[in-house]
């Protein structure tokens, strides 16, 4: 009875949050726990006047990096690659040349797959960074929404306009450039496009039938509801019409539903996608910022510093997207606030309005 009352409270708070914040237009949340016997799919807001529903597809932003890291780990398990392979083994020499020159030394040949997976390559980030004397790539993406960017385009743009930050392996610096390179590595190893591998290795085996790589593929089953709009602050992005979003590719261009994200995360936790020992390697955590550590396409977030009860791990996106597991509570969280201004606020909301209240009941 207490859980049912909490579900109603959480759902009403989500509706109230959207109604009271003009920057929020559509929000999706799934809380699931086999141990607690709860499954709460919920949604609030709308897309072009169509009320949001829990089965509506939405852009997952950098949650997609977890898909990419799982695919690379599968290829390593199959003996087709090694984490310490140099990416120069798989990519064209002209693309590698001059990619990583730091303080006069060329480290381009030293970049390994594991450096890209763990964001320790030192490469710049085409999404977050702005060159000194020209618009950022994000601005170019917004200014010309019909331009199609290939992953190579984004890497070449990064090489030309941005500079590396440190030698490979020395620190952690989040970079979408690195993850687009990983997509190209996957293509080189498999001989197939990244989107084909994504469907072949993850979406089809797990029957994630409503998931796809926007601008590159289609879902196995078309949803009755429209894909939810994404918001970059005040700018509305119609995900499937904005061709320039192709620039995010293997770094975060997937569209999924709440149910599909849960399917994936449960499969990852239960060892159905990669072996347990491989998952432990992916969870080689390194400090990224206060309370947040990065592994191989995975993040670990500690909501409270002195207890593991509210420590979560999984994938996070700049749009307030999340796909998380709370081991101590056996709770899965999936969803998005679909608003870039909620990158941090989304996590605070989950802790104060969901996890802490669940924790109090389950004591």
C-alpha positions as CSV (number, residue, x, y, z in Angstrom):
1,X,0.0,0.0,0.0
2,X,2.9,2.4,0.8
3,X,4.4,1.8,-2.6
4,X,1.2,2.5,-4.4
5,X,0.8,5.7,-2.5
6,X,4.4,6.7,-3.4
7,X,3.8,5.9,-7.0
8,X,0.8,8.3,-7.1
9,X,2.8,10.9,-5.3
10,X,5.8,10.6,-7.7
11,X,3.5,10.7,-10.7
12,X,1.6,13.8,-9.5
13,X,4.9,15.5,-8.7
14,X,6.1,14.9,-12.2
15,X,3.0,16.4,-13.6
16,X,3.3,19.4,-11.3
17,X,6.9,19.9,-12.2
18,X,6.1,20.1,-15.9
19,X,3.1,22.4,-15.3
20,X,5.2,24.8,-13.1
21,X,8.4,25.0,-15.3
22,X,7.9,26.6,-18.7
23,X,11.3,25.1,-19.8
24,X,9.9,21.5,-19.5
25,X,7.7,20.2,-22.3
26,X,7.8,16.4,-22.0
27,X,9.2,14.2,-19.2
28,X,9.4,10.4,-19.0
29,X,10.2,8.2,-16.0
30,X,10.3,4.5,-15.3
31,X,11.0,3.1,-11.8
32,X,11.4,-0.6,-11.7
33,X,12.5,-3.1,-9.0
34,X,12.0,-6.9,-8.9
35,X,13.0,-6.9,-5.3
36,X,10.4,-4.3,-4.3
37,X,7.9,-5.6,-6.9
38,X,7.3,-2.2,-8.5
39,X,7.0,-1.1,-12.1
40,X,6.1,2.5,-12.6
41,X,6.1,3.9,-16.1
42,X,5.0,7.5,-16.2
43,X,5.1,10.6,-18.4
44,X,4.0,14.2,-18.3
45,X,3.7,17.0,-20.8
46,X,3.1,16.8,-24.5
47,X,4.5,16.9,-28.1
48,X,2.7,19.3,-30.4
49,X,-0.4,18.9,-28.4
50,X,-0.2,15.1,-28.2
51,X,-0.2,14.1,-24.5
52,X,3.0,12.3,-23.4
53,X,2.7,8.6,-22.7
54,X,5.2,6.2,-21.2
55,X,5.5,4.2,-24.4
56,X,6.6,7.3,-26.5
57,X,10.0,7.2,-28.0
58,X,12.6,9.9,-27.1
59,X,16.1,10.9,-27.8
60,X,18.5,9.3,-25.3
61,X,21.5,11.7,-25.9
62,X,24.8,10.3,-24.4
63,X,23.1,7.2,-23.0
64,X,23.9,5.9,-26.4
65,X,27.6,5.8,-25.5
66,X,26.7,2.8,-23.3
67,X,25.5,1.0,-26.4
68,X,28.7,1.8,-28.2
69,X,30.9,0.6,-25.3
70,X,28.9,-2.6,-25.0
71,X,29.5,-3.4,-28.7
72,X,33.2,-2.7,-28.4
73,X,33.4,-5.0,-25.3
74,X,31.5,-7.7,-27.2
75,X,34.1,-7.4,-30.1
76,X,36.9,-7.7,-27.5
77,X,35.2,-10.8,-26.0
78,X,35.0,-12.3,-29.5
79,X,38.7,-11.8,-30.1
80,X,38.2,-9.3,-32.9
81,X,39.9,-6.5,-31.0
82,X,41.7,-5.7,-27.7
83,X,41.1,-2.7,-25.4
84,X,44.7,-1.7,-25.7
85,X,44.7,-1.8,-29.6
86,X,45.8,1.5,-31.1
87,X,42.9,3.0,-33.1
88,X,45.4,3.6,-35.9
89,X,45.1,-0.1,-36.5
90,X,41.5,0.3,-37.7
91,X,41.3,3.9,-39.1
92,X,42.7,5.6,-42.2
93,X,46.2,7.0,-41.8
94,X,45.1,10.4,-43.1
95,X,42.5,10.6,-40.4
96,X,44.9,9.6,-37.6
97,X,47.6,12.0,-38.9
98,X,47.9,15.0,-36.7
99,X,44.8,14.1,-34.6
100,X,46.6,14.4,-31.2
101,X,49.4,16.9,-31.1
102,X,50.0,18.2,-27.6
103,X,52.7,20.7,-26.6
104,X,54.6,19.9,-29.9
105,X,54.5,16.1,-29.5
106,X,52.3,13.9,-31.7
107,X,50.5,11.3,-29.7
108,X,48.1,10.3,-32.5
109,X,49.6,6.7,-32.8
110,X,49.3,6.2,-29.1
111,X,45.5,6.5,-28.7
112,X,44.1,3.2,-27.8
113,X,40.5,1.9,-27.9
114,X,40.4,1.9,-24.1
115,X,41.4,5.6,-24.1
116,X,38.3,6.5,-26.2
117,X,36.0,4.3,-24.1
118,X,37.1,5.8,-20.8
119,X,37.4,9.4,-22.1
120,X,41.1,9.5,-21.3
121,X,42.4,10.1,-24.8
122,X,42.8,13.9,-24.2
123,X,41.0,14.6,-27.5
124,X,38.8,17.7,-27.6
125,X,35.0,17.6,-27.6
126,X,33.3,18.9,-30.7
127,X,30.0,19.2,-28.9
128,X,30.9,21.2,-25.8
129,X,33.9,23.2,-27.0
130,X,34.0,26.5,-29.0
131,X,36.9,27.5,-31.2
132,X,38.4,30.9,-30.6
133,X,37.5,32.6,-33.9
134,X,34.5,30.7,-35.3
135,X,31.1,29.4,-34.2
136,X,31.0,26.1,-32.3
137,X,29.9,23.0,-34.0
138,X,26.7,23.0,-31.9
139,X,26.0,26.4,-33.4
140,X,26.6,25.1,-36.9
141,X,24.3,22.2,-36.2
142,X,21.6,24.6,-35.1
143,X,22.2,27.1,-37.9
144,X,21.9,24.5,-40.7
145,X,19.6,21.7,-39.4
146,X,19.4,20.1,-42.8
147,X,23.1,19.5,-43.1
148,X,24.1,15.8,-42.8
149,X,27.3,15.2,-40.8
150,X,29.2,12.0,-41.1
151,X,31.2,10.8,-38.1
152,X,34.3,11.6,-40.1
153,X,33.1,15.1,-40.7
154,X,32.9,15.7,-36.9
155,X,36.4,14.2,-36.4
156,X,37.9,16.4,-39.2
157,X,36.2,19.5,-37.8
158,X,37.6,18.7,-34.4
159,X,41.1,18.2,-35.8
160,X,41.0,21.5,-37.7
161,X,39.4,23.8,-35.0
162,X,40.2,22.3,-31.6
163,X,43.2,21.2,-29.7
164,X,43.9,18.2,-27.4
165,X,44.1,18.7,-23.6
166,X,46.7,16.1,-22.4
167,X,48.6,13.0,-23.5
168,X,46.4,9.8,-23.8
169,X,45.7,8.0,-20.5
170,X,46.7,10.9,-18.2
171,X,43.3,12.3,-17.2
172,X,39.6,12.1,-17.9
173,X,38.1,14.6,-20.3
174,X,34.6,13.9,-21.7
175,X,34.7,13.9,-25.5
176,X,32.0,13.1,-28.1
177,X,34.8,13.2,-30.7
178,X,36.3,10.1,-29.2
179,X,33.0,8.2,-29.3
180,X,32.4,9.0,-32.9
181,X,35.9,7.5,-33.5
182,X,34.7,4.4,-31.7
183,X,31.8,4.1,-34.1
184,X,34.2,4.2,-37.0
185,X,36.4,1.6,-35.3
186,X,33.3,-0.7,-34.9
187,X,32.6,-0.2,-38.7
188,X,36.2,-1.1,-39.5
189,X,36.2,-4.3,-37.4
190,X,32.8,-5.6,-38.5
191,X,32.6,-4.4,-42.1
192,X,29.1,-3.1,-41.4
193,X,27.8,0.4,-40.6
194,X,27.5,1.3,-36.9
195,X,23.7,1.4,-37.1
196,X,23.6,-2.1,-38.6
197,X,25.8,-3.4,-35.8
198,X,23.6,-1.6,-33.2
199,X,20.5,-3.4,-34.4
200,X,22.2,-6.7,-35.0
201,X,24.0,-7.0,-31.7
202,X,21.7,-5.1,-29.3
203,X,18.2,-4.0,-30.5
204,X,17.1,-7.2,-32.3
205,X,18.5,-9.8,-29.8
206,X,16.9,-7.9,-26.9
207,X,13.7,-7.1,-28.9
208,X,14.2,-3.4,-28.3
209,X,11.6,-3.0,-31.1
210,X,11.1,0.8,-30.8
211,X,14.8,1.7,-30.7
212,X,16.8,3.1,-33.6
213,X,19.6,5.5,-34.6
214,X,17.8,8.6,-35.7
215,X,18.9,9.9,-39.2
216,X,20.5,6.5,-39.9
217,X,17.9,3.7,-39.2
218,X,14.3,2.9,-38.4
219,X,12.7,0.9,-35.5
220,X,11.5,-2.6,-36.0
221,X,8.1,-1.4,-34.9
222,X,6.9,2.2,-35.5
223,X,5.4,3.8,-32.4
224,X,1.9,5.2,-32.6
225,X,3.1,8.2,-30.7
226,X,5.4,10.8,-32.3
227,X,9.0,10.9,-31.2
228,X,9.2,13.5,-28.3
229,X,10.8,16.8,-29.1
230,X,14.2,17.6,-27.6
231,X,14.9,21.0,-26.2
232,X,18.3,22.8,-26.1
233,X,17.3,25.4,-23.5
234,X,14.6,27.3,-25.5
235,X,15.3,25.7,-28.9
236,X,12.9,23.0,-29.9
237,X,14.5,20.1,-31.8
238,X,12.3,17.8,-33.9
239,X,14.5,14.8,-33.5
240,X,13.7,12.9,-36.7
241,X,13.6,16.1,-38.9
242,X,16.8,17.7,-37.7
243,X,19.3,16.0,-40.0
244,X,22.3,17.8,-38.4
245,X,21.8,15.8,-35.3
246,X,23.5,13.0,-37.3
247,X,26.7,14.6,-35.9
248,X,26.2,12.8,-32.6
249,X,26.2,9.4,-34.2
250,X,27.8,6.7,-32.0
251,X,28.2,9.3,-29.2
252,X,24.5,9.7,-28.6
253,X,22.0,9.6,-31.4
254,X,19.7,6.7,-30.4
255,X,16.0,7.0,-29.8
256,X,14.4,4.5,-27.4
257,X,11.4,4.1,-25.1
258,X,11.3,3.6,-21.4
259,X,10.6,-0.1,-21.8
260,X,13.5,-0.6,-24.2
261,X,16.0,1.1,-21.9
262,X,14.9,-1.1,-19.1
263,X,15.3,-4.2,-21.3
264,X,18.9,-3.1,-22.1
265,X,19.9,-2.2,-18.6
266,X,18.5,-5.4,-17.1
267,X,20.4,-7.4,-19.7
268,X,23.6,-5.6,-18.9
269,X,23.3,-6.0,-15.1
270,X,22.4,-9.7,-15.5
271,X,25.3,-10.6,-17.7
272,X,23.3,-11.2,-20.9
273,X,25.2,-8.7,-23.1
274,X,28.8,-9.0,-21.8
275,X,30.4,-11.3,-19.3
276,X,30.6,-10.3,-15.7
277,X,34.3,-10.0,-15.8
278,X,34.0,-7.7,-18.8
279,X,31.5,-5.6,-17.0
280,X,33.9,-5.2,-14.1
281,X,36.5,-3.8,-16.6
282,X,33.9,-1.4,-18.0
283,X,33.4,-0.3,-14.4
284,X,37.0,0.8,-13.9
285,X,35.9,4.1,-12.5
286,X,38.0,7.3,-12.8
287,X,37.0,10.7,-11.3
288,X,35.2,12.9,-13.8
289,X,33.8,15.6,-11.4
290,X,32.5,15.8,-7.9
291,X,30.5,12.7,-7.1
292,X,30.7,11.4,-10.7
293,X,33.1,8.8,-12.0
294,X,33.6,7.4,-15.6
295,X,34.3,3.9,-16.8
296,X,33.9,2.5,-20.3
297,X,30.8,4.2,-21.6
298,X,29.4,4.0,-18.1
299,X,29.0,6.6,-15.3
300,X,28.9,6.0,-11.5
301,X,27.1,8.7,-9.5
302,X,27.2,8.9,-5.7
303,X,24.3,10.9,-4.4
304,X,25.6,10.7,-0.8
305,X,29.3,10.5,-0.1
306,X,29.2,8.3,3.0
307,X,26.8,5.5,1.9
308,X,26.6,3.1,-1.0
309,X,22.8,2.9,-0.7
310,X,22.3,5.7,-3.2
311,X,25.2,4.9,-5.5
312,X,24.0,4.4,-9.1
313,X,25.7,3.5,-12.3
314,X,24.6,3.5,-16.0
315,X,24.3,6.1,-18.7
316,X,23.5,9.8,-18.6
317,X,22.8,12.3,-21.3
318,X,23.1,16.1,-21.6
319,X,19.3,16.3,-22.2
320,X,18.6,15.0,-18.7
321,X,18.4,11.5,-20.0
322,X,19.2,8.6,-17.7
323,X,19.5,4.8,-17.7
324,X,20.6,3.8,-14.2
325,X,20.8,0.9,-11.8
326,X,20.9,1.2,-8.0
327,X,22.6,-2.1,-6.8
328,X,22.0,-1.7,-3.1
329,X,18.2,-1.2,-3.7
330,X,17.9,-3.3,-6.9
331,X,16.1,-0.3,-8.5
332,X,16.3,0.6,-12.2
333,X,15.6,4.2,-13.3
334,X,15.1,5.2,-17.0
335,X,13.8,8.3,-18.7
336,X,14.5,11.9,-19.7
337,X,13.6,15.4,-19.0
338,X,14.3,16.2,-22.6
339,X,15.9,19.6,-21.7
340,X,19.6,20.4,-21.7
341,X,19.1,22.8,-18.7
342,X,18.2,19.7,-16.7
343,X,21.5,17.9,-17.0
344,X,22.2,18.2,-13.3
345,X,18.7,19.1,-12.1
346,X,17.4,15.7,-13.4
347,X,19.7,13.8,-11.0
348,X,18.7,16.0,-8.1
349,X,15.0,15.4,-8.9
350,X,15.5,11.6,-9.0
351,X,17.3,11.5,-5.7
352,X,14.9,13.7,-3.7
353,X,11.7,12.7,-5.3
354,X,12.2,9.0,-6.0
355,X,15.3,7.3,-4.5
356,X,15.3,8.8,-1.0
357,X,11.5,8.2,-0.6
358,X,11.9,4.6,-1.8
359,X,14.8,4.2,0.6
360,X,12.7,5.4,3.5
361,X,9.9,2.9,2.8
362,X,12.2,-0.1,2.2
363,X,14.3,0.4,5.4
